[in-house]
Every structure is written in structure tokens, then in C-alpha cells.
């Protein structure tokens, strides 16, 4: 048999059974379910900033930039592709997310079919991977999904290839493991935990038991895997520290760190593992506060499952060890440099979501050990395995559906969609308008973004091609609802009075300085200049090293210019270099410099 035929059978075989048909139905159901949720969602927060950054030409610098201590070239490749070819097109996001989810789901079924060949136990474990509520936000939030889903795909691919090698000794499998790890590191730092998952799987596959299995997993035929992975991780850490160093912070006390870990593992991850926490309180759209009964019930389920499986087979401990070890290392890596965020951040589900693809792998190790153990005494009323598996799958689906229905509306980003779509409609209705690049509502881009939380960050790449901050006779501000509004100047400083009551400050090609009544300092102020003229050409306005040019209009006009710094005067000059008329004059009759505010 050729190797190509062997690979094809490896990929196709798991689907050729009744359980495989059920798996296809479940994967299609997940696509429909997630598709409905995604269709109601929209871009938010980091999405807008990453899209703005992605609008730059494709380069190594774009892909490898430091993003708040993160290094993920793969994510910025997605951002570049969206910004260049599908700007602010949420429909493309829906399709891309569903495709990646389907790939991850298919790989999960291949992994489970390798670990539990022919067993109906694969079905509820597949449901856990498909429906776990922890994965809601990472699939609804685009900037997170382009990390979470590729990482899930890479981990499942690496695990599948390792199990294929352990079972069949296929020569191509170990290079696939290494390649999948490399790909994962391009999307998120937590791909550095792949060796932990792979190592525990290798130990669980060892023919020996107990701690000796660790040494057996390092036997010579797997050194060709562990050595490249070790070298890869060392190189990655060095590169990451050079490109995107994380400034470590402190939780403030050992108690604060312990509370954070407790929130993450006890109140966040474990309730999510069992499909809860059902009806949590929601704070800030993404922080879930589980009710006490949900935490207690979830832990009862886990404790009973651990005790029952370990009593049946001590080898089941590898699966539980994987889950516990991954959770503890994950929380250490996640919050090690960011503990100043506070213990409450351990209650954000998306931070625990990268354990979702690990969960069915760990449970598969547990089930594999239990199935391999000697069967207990025969029962007269033995329920078929298919019935038990489908019953468990249905129970988990119901549990997850209750939780998802309770919190899904907080992931739709309705305000973001309404703001952007309203603004884009306004731009289509007023295509010649110039926008003052003001701040965005805090609920759409939080204040943590600082100067990046601006209208241009949100819609600068929109197909309507908005223009910002250039001198304009029709400059508008964007209000909190996304509508274009005229604006007034708050606490303006005007020009000093002039004796010329007819022309104010006459501006010619020789230029004139217009002094202000007082000095004003600030960022993104607006100078509003009133003038009239019959001259053709442009008016140059200079403040310090900044120079802006205003195309002149006949008769009486107002023009707005955005200024920064400390200003006590404006230098104005008429430029008629392209005009055929006699030298003219611009009469500047009013000047005000102040801070813009939407007109009531």
C-alpha cells in the first residue's frame, strides 16, 4: 500500500461509521449555531486598531510589531488581508470564522478517533469541544478569534500527528508536529504549551506506568521530536523578548495572586468545562460572575468524575494531570506579566478559552484508560454505549445552550455596529465632508487605547474613504451615535482687535501675523477663521513649524483647521502663484482658537 493511500485512509476512515455520521451532523449544527451568533456580532475594541494597522503595506515590520507585549505575525497577516481586501466587512469575518471552526472540529474528530477508535465515547467529547461556552467570546471577537482558532487548529493537528506516529510509526508525522507548533507560535504565545500537551499524551501512550512513563516518553525514537521542539521554544523566547518584551507587574500581594488563580481555575474554567455557569452576572460585557451554586455543582461533577475514573484506572490520572497542569501553567503565563490587572480579570472567559481544545484531549486520555481497564461485574441491565454517549452529548448541549443564551447578547457589539453603520451612511450622504478626528465612545474603544481611540482608527479604512483633519469649510464632528454634527469651540481665544473695521487683518502675499488675546495650549484644537475675498489662490496658515494651506472661496466664509501645541498667534499668507488676476487681498475678520464640542 502506498503512503498516499495510507494517509487518505487515516483521514477518511473515522467518518465511515454511524458515529462518524453523527459527528458530521454535530459539526454542521455547530456551524449553524455559531453562524447565527456571528451574524449578530460586529467588530469592537482591538479589532479597529488591528485593522488600521493592517492598512499599511505588507512588510516584516507590520507582521512582527509589538502589540501590547504580544507577538503574532499570523494575526497581522489576517489584519492586512482584511484591511486591503474586505475593509469593515463583517460578512467575510463570519465566513472565515466558520471555516476555521469547521477545520478545528474535523481535526478534533480525527484526534478522538485515533485515541478512542470505534468508540461512541468520541461523540460527547466532540460535543465538549464544539459547544463549550468558554469559546463564545473568542469566536465572536474577531481580534481574538484569529488567534484562538488557528491555535486550536495547530494544537489538534500536532496532537493527531503525534498519535499517528505513536500508533503507526509514520515518518511524516513528527515533522507535522513540529510544523504545527511553529505555525501556532505565529498566532499566539500560548502555543509554547504545545509540548506540555504532547508530552502528557506520549506518557499516557507509554507501555509502562507511573513516573517511569516520563522516561519512556523520552526514549530514542521520540528524541527527534523533543530536541527540535526544545530548540524551537528557546529560539522563540529569545525572539519574543527582543521584539515584544512584556513589562512585568505585581499583583500587590500573595493573596491577590492566589485570588486571581482561584478566580481563573475555580470560578471561571471549571464551570465552563461542564457547560456552565448557566446564569452568571455579566460586568463590562465580558466578565462573568458565576453564582455560588454553579461553582459548587461544577466542582461536584469534576470531583465525582475524577474519583470514579481514578478508582477504575490509575492511568486516567494522565488526562486529569494534563488538564490541571495546563490550567496552572496557562494562568501563570497569562497573568505573569500582567497581574496588576487584578484578581477580577480571572473571571473573563476568553482568558480560559485556549483550554477548550485541550479539554477533550485530556478527557479522551481519561476515557481511554477507563475503557482499557478490566470491566466490572456484568449487569443484567446494560445500556448500549451509543445511547449513553448520545445522552451525555445531549445533556452537555443543553447545559451549554442555557449558558450561551444567557450571555450571548453581550458579545454582539450592537453599539459598535450601530455607530459604524450610522457613520458610514452619513459619509455616503455627505461625501465632501471633512471629519474632525475626535475620540470614540468609551464603550466602543476603551480609554486604554489612549490616542488610538479615535474615529480614524474605527473608520479610516472604510470604503467611503473618509478624510480627517485637513482644513475645511465644512468640517464636522462625530457624535456618540455616529452622526455628523457641526461643532462650536469651547473656551475659545480670539484675535486681538484691529483698527481696520472694514477688512480686519488684510492678508496679501507679503503675509501678516494675527496675534491672539491670550496664549492657548492643547492637542487637537481648532482654529476657526472668518474671511472674505475676491482673490483666487490659497491661504497659508502657519503656527510654529506647522503650516497648512486653505483653498480660498469667494465672498464671506468660515474655515476650520486642526492645531496642536502652544499658540499665541497665526501667520497668514496669500498665495496667488497660479492666478492670472491682479494681486488680491484676503480680509480676515475673525479668528478663534479653542476646543471643539458638538453643537447642541
Secondary structure, DSSP 8 states (H G I E B T S, - for coil): --HHHHHHHHHHGGGSSHHHHHHHHHHHHHHHHHHHHHHT----THHHHHHHHHTS---HHHHT--BTTB--HHHHHHHHHHHHHSTT-HHHHHHHHHHHHHHHHHHHHHHHHHHTTT-THHHHHHHHHHH-TTHHHHHHSHHHHHHHHHHHHHHHHHHHHHHHHHHH--HHHHHHHHHHHHHHHTT-GGGGGHHHHHHHHHHHT-SS-TTHHHHHHTSHHHHHHHHHHHHHHHHHHHHHHHHS-------SSHHHHHHHHHIIIIIIIHHHHTT--SS-EEETTTEEE--HHHHHHHHHHHHHHHHHHHHH-GGGHHHHHHHHHHHHHHHHHHHTTTGGG-GGGGGBHHHHGGGHHHHHHHHHHHHHHHHHS---S--SS---HHHHHHHHHHHHHHHHHHHHHHHGGGGS-HHHHHHHHHHHHHHHHTTT-EE---B--TTTS-GGGGGG-BHHHHHTTSTT--EESS-BSSEEEE-TTS-EE-EEEEEEEEB---S-TTTSEEE-TT-EEEEEEEEEEEEEEEEEEEEEE---SEEEEEETTEEEEEE--SEEEEEEEEEEEEEEEEEEEEE-TT--S----EEEEEEEEEEEEE--
